[in-house]
Amino acid sequence: MPGIVLVGAQWGDEGKGKATDLLGRDVDYVVKFNGGNNAGHTVVIGGQTYALHLLPSGILTPGVVPVIANGVVVDLEVLFQELSAIEARGVDTSRLVISANAHVIPSYNRTMDKVTERFLGKRQIGTTGRGIGPTYADKMTRVGIRIQDLFDHSILLQKVEGALMQKNHLLVKVYNRRAIAVEEVVEELEAYAERLRPMVVDTAALLNQALDDGATVLFEGGQATMLDVDHGTYPFVTSSNATAGGACTGSGVGPTRIDRVVAVIKAYATRVGSGPFTTELFDLDGERLREIGHEYGVTTGRPRRCGWYDAVVARYAARINGVTDFVLTKLDVLTGWDKVPVCVAYEVDGVRFDELPVSQSDIHHAKPVYEYLDGWDEDITGARSFGALPLNAQRYVQAVEEMSGARISVVGVGPGRDAIVQRHSLVG
């Protein structure tokens, strides 16, 4: 049975939660392999909306084992707040398991994130201020704190002392903030230890055994391709590998175990935070997309920047991730336009680029080259087969599929759990 990777193909907020939930009906394990609580999934089930930030979306599907793997950075306060919130709504969370090797977001890294972002002034990245970047930086400089450290007081004390040795100098001498007491941090983290202990396992061994036993494992990426620290619009990116390759390093499952890569992509495009966005709209069309699509961040509430579908980005995502299937979401939002622009190439100083430019400077200065597809006025939210879509909606899907480098297997036509048109199976 397959290992399936699910990633975002744009800048996040593509609707991965819904796709994960759809796949979750056919899988046994759903694995979060990167990121932290700096992004959100919105899943609508039976008319109820669930906003998840740290938990894998599969936690909402009975019988599925949700896994927070080693590549994730975990804010323990957020973890238990989310668990309490969905438990209060009747969701069983007892199946959740967490990697002993996942890194913890200590409170001092949330502080560092906020003060360093403010210090950058006009050069701000657009971080959410939740400590994600500083925690990944600690991981790479080998002063990070892992889940397993919470169960050994001596090791935890040593690690917090080591991390704060430099950070307190920065806070006091550079940022004019008070020093953080080691004991306060240790006490705060140890307060979660006993609640956490039953959930902690060797998730890499668990997942490899599951695949050996014939289980289907879904690896769910946070953020998206264009925010990947290596392959995104650097430096306006997240601090982890949000592309398909990150599923392997972030979970301890080898690349030969991956059978399919599903990328979620909106029928238009959005971005939160700073950074280049070639098809961004600053007119009434942009406002209309934002309002119809409810384009406000799940985690931050920030209004999302909106633009038209970018086939250059789609082709890039298909190549970088090895995409086998696209899930095209929010097609219903485009209802009502007479003509729908699609970006088919970039132009930089009179030169046409059919693929994403290598130079960051070129990406910043790129102008979109549009093709205009015929729109439709019919309500498509009730469609459950491709043939039930208006002819121009079908042609839009077929056109962007041809431009994007992989087949479009599922089309989202509304916010509900069942508001999908399935053209090809994502499993098996």
N, C-alpha and C positions, 0 to 999 in steps of 0.2 A: 504494500500500500504506500501511497505517496507522502513525501515531505513537500509541503506547499508553502512558498514564501509570498506574502502579501505586502506590497509597498505602495506608497504614494508616488505618482508620476510627476507632480508639479511642485508646489511649495507648501503642501500640507492642506488640511481641511477639505480633502477631496471626497470624503464620505467613506473612509476605510472602516469605520465602526460598523456601518451597515453591511459592507461587503464581508467583514469578518463574521458578523452575525449570520449572514446568509450561508457562508461556508461552514460555520459552526454547527449547522444541522447535520453535516456529513462527516465531521472530524471528531477525533477523540481528545486531542490536546490543542490548546491555543496558547502560543508562546509570545510574550513580549520580550524582544531581544535588544532593544536600544532605547535611549532617551529616558525621560523621567516624567514628572507631572507638568512639563512645560508645553504639553499639547493635549487636546481633548478629543474624545470620540462621542458623538451623539447617536444614540440608538433609540428608535421608536418601536415599542412592542405593545400591541393591544391598546393603542392610543396613549400609552404612557411613555414619557421621554426620560431617558437615562443619560446623564452627562458623566462620562468616565474620564479621568485624567491620568491615573497611574495604573489602574487595574486593566488587565486584558479584557477585551470586549466579550470573549468567550465565557466570562463568569456569569453572564446572563442566560446562558444556554444550559438547561439541565443535562447532566451526564458528562459534560465536557470538563476536562481538567485544565484550569487556567494556570499558567506558569509565568512567573517573573524570573527571567534568566539572568545570567552573569553580566550581560552587557548593559543592564539597566542601572540607573542611579536612583535610589529609593529615599524619598522623604517619608520617614516613618509616621509623622503626624498626619500627613495627607493620606497615607495608606490606611490607617485605622479610622480616619474620618470617613473615607469612601466606603470602607467595609461596613461601618455602622449605618451609614445612610442607606445603602441598598439592602442591608439586613432588615432595617425598619420597614422596608417596602416588600418584605417577604421573600427576598432572594437568598438562596442557600449559598454561603461563601466557604463552606467547610472544605471544599476540594482544592482551594488555592495552595500552591506550593511556591517557595521562593529559593533562589540559589544562595548557598552560603557564600559564594564569591561575588555577589552583587555588591556594589558600593553604596554606602549610606551618604545622604546629603546632611551634613551637620549644620547646625544653625549658623555657625560662623561663615559658611560658604554662601548662605543667602545674604548675609551682611556684605561680604566681599563683592558679590555679584552686583548689588545695588550701588554701592559706593564707587566701584570702578566704572560702571556704566555712566553714572553722573559725571565722573571725572573726565570722560572722553568728550563731553560737550557735543559739538556738531558731528563728531566722528562716531557717535553711538551706533551700536550694532542693532539695537532693537530687542535685546534680551528681555525675557519675562521677569527677571530678577528672582528666580526661584532656586538659584544656586547650582544649576545644571553645569554650566561651563566651568566654574571653579572646582567642582567635584571631579569632572573628567580631567581637569588639569592636575589635580592631586593624584589621580589614578596614574597618569603618565609620569609624574615626577616621583612616584612611589611613596607618597605620604598619605594615601587615601585610607579610609576606614571601611572595612567590609562587614557584611552582616555577621559573619562568624566571629568577628572581634568583640561583639557585644556580649559574648558568653565567657570572656576571659578578662577579668577586671585589670590585671596587670598589663596585658597587651594593649587593651583599650586606652589605659592611662598613658602608656608610652607613646602611642600613636597620636593621641590628641596633643600631648606636649610637643611632639615633633612638628606637627602641622602648625600649631599656634606660635611656635618660636619665631617664624618669619612673618606670619600674618599679623601678629600683634604689633610688630615694628612698623609694618605698612599702615595699619589702622591708626596708630598713634602719631607717627612721624610724617606720613604722607597725607592721610585723609582726615587727620585731626579728630579721630574717634577714640572712644575709650578702649582699653585692652579687654580681651575676653578671658575670663577665668577658666582654667583647665577643668577644675572640679565641677563647675556649672555644666559644662558640655558633657562630661562623663556621666554625671547624674541624670541629665536629660535623656541621653541615649540608653542608659541601662534601665530606665523606667519602662522601656518597651520590650526588654529582653524576654521575659517570661511569656508574654502574649505572642511573641514572634516565634519562639522556639519550636512549637509543634508544626509550623509551616515550613521550616528550613530543611532542605534536602540537597543531595547532589543532583541537580537538575540535568546536567549533561549526561550522567549515567542513566537517569530515568528516561530521558528522551530517546537515547540510542537504543535502550532496551525496548521501548515502546515501538520504535520502527522495526526492530528485529522481530517483534511479536505480531507485526502486521497492522499496527495502528496507523491512523492518518493523523499527521501532525501539521498544524498550521502555524507558521512563523509570522507574527504580526509586527510590521515596522512602525515606529513612531516617526513623526515629521514626514519627510518626503525626499525624493531624489535631488531636487534643486536646493535642498538644505543640507545635503550630505557634506561632512567636513572635508572630504577629499574631492568629491565630484560636483558639488553645488556651486552657487555663485559666491564663492569665498571672497571676503571674510564674512559676508552676510549669510551665515549658515548656522546650523546647530553644532554641537560638540561631539557628535557620534556619527557612526556610519549608518545612515538610514536607507541605504541601497541593499540589494539582495545579498551581496557578499557579507554584509554585516550580520545577516542571520546566522551564518556559520560561526564567526568569531564571537558573536554575542550570545550563543547558546551552547557551544561545545559540540555541535553536530557537523560532521564533515560535508564538503560540497557534493560528494557522490551520493549523498542521501536526499538531495533536493531534486524533485521530479518536475515541478512546475513553478513558474513565477507569474503571479497575478499582480498587475499594476492598476491602481484606481486613478481615474482621471476625470475631472469635471468637463461638462460640455462647454464650459467657458473657463476662465482662470481667475484665481484669487491669490493674494499674498498678504501676510501680516508682517509688520516690521519694515526695516530699511532694506535697500538693495535693489538691483536692476529688475525691471518688470516691463518687458518690451511692449506688450499689448495693453498696458494700463490705460484706463479711460478716466478722464477728468471732466466728463460732460454728463448730461442727463441719462445717457445709456448706462454709464457706470453706476449712477445712483439707482437706476431702475433695477439693474442686476443685483445690487446690494440689498435692496428692499424686498424684492420678490424672492431672492435666494436666502434671505435672513443671514446675510454674511457678516456675522459678528463672532469674534473668537469665543469658543466654548470655555477656555481657561481664563482668558483675560477680559473678555467683553469688548475688546478693541474692534472698531470697524475694519473690515478687510478691504484692501485695495482690490478693485475688480477690473477685469479686461476680457478680451475675446480669446477663444481657443487658440493655442500656440502649437502648431504641428511640428515646429522645429524642436521645441522642448519635448514633445511626445516622442519623436524619433530618437532623440538623445536618451530619454528614459528607457525606451525599448532596447537600445544598444547596451547601455551601462548595466542594466539589470538582467539582460537576457529574457525579456518579457515573452511569455507564451500567450497570455490573455490579458486584454484590457477590460476593466469594468468602467463604463462611461456613466457618470452620475449626473443628476439634476438636469436632464434633458428638458423636463417640464418648464424650467425657468426661462427657457428661450422662446416659449410660446408667445406669439403676439408681435414679433418683429417681421417686417416685410422682407428684409434681407439680413442675413446673419453673416458677418465677416469672420473669416478664418485666416490666421496668419500662416502663410505657407513658406515664407523665407524672411531673412533680414536684409536690410540695406545699410551699409556703413560707408559713408563718404563716397557714395556712388557705386560701391562694389556689392554685389549680391552674394549672400551666404545662404545656401540651402541647408547647411548643418550649423550647429552652435559654434560660434567663433572660439578659437583657442584663447585669445587675448581677453582679459577682463575689461580692458579699456574699450575694446570693440563691442563687447556685450553691453556696456554702459551706454554707448553711443548709437546702438542699433535702432533702426526704425522698422516697423513691421511692413511686410509686403502682403496685402490682403487679397483673397478671393472672396467673392460674395455669393453665398448660397441662398436659395429661395427659402423663406420662412413659412410658418403655418400658424393658424389661429385656433385650431381645434384643441379642446382640453384633452390631454393625453394621459392624465393621472389614472384613468381606469383601464388603460391598455395592459394586457397581460401576454400578448404575443406580438411578434414583430409586424405581422400583417395587419394588426389592429391599429398601428400607428398611422397618422396621416402620411401620404406619399412623400411630401417634402421632408417630414421628420425622418422617414426611412432613408431618403437620399442624403440627408445631413450625416446620419450615422455611417452610411456606406462611404461617403466622401472622406470623412475624417479618419475612418478605418484605413482607407487606401493610403492616406498621407502619413499615418502614424507608426507603421512598422510592425504591427502585430494585430491579430484579429480582435474585434470587440465582441466579447462573449456574453456580456450582461449589460443591459441599459437600465438605469434608474429613472423612473418616470414620476416619482413623488416621494414624500418623506416617510411614508409608512413602511413597515417591515416587508410587506408583500408587494409593494409598488415597484415591481421589476419586470423586465422583459428578458427572458433567458434565451439566447441564441445558440449557445454551446455550453456543455457541462464544464464546471470548473474542477470537478473531482473525478478521477478515474479516466 
